[in-house]
Structure formats: structure tokens, C-alpha cells
Amino acid sequence: MSLTSLVITASEANGEAAVNPFVIGGIALGLLLFALVALMMFGAGREHS
């Protein structure tokens, strides 16, 4: 599929998103919170400078 036909297909597609945006936001929030907790656990045993 060429780039031109892909752009035309994407521009003609209208309607609801396939996935609810709140689901995507929830997943992103969960990943960021997991990274925060992992960072806090990693630094818990270290002395402060």
C-alpha cells in the first residue's frame, strides 16, 4: 500500500475511535505510576547527597 493511498484512506475514515481515549490515558497513567514506584524503590536504599 503506497503512502498516497494510505493518506487517502486515513482521511476518508470518519467516526468513533477504535479504542476509547480514556483507556489509552489510563494505560499511560498506569505505566508512569509504575515507573515512579520503581524509581522510588530503586532509590530507597541509597543515601541522600
Secondary structure, DSSP 8 states (H G I E B T S, - for coil): --HHHHHHHHHH--SS-SS-HHHHHHHHHHHHHHHHHHHHHHHTTS---
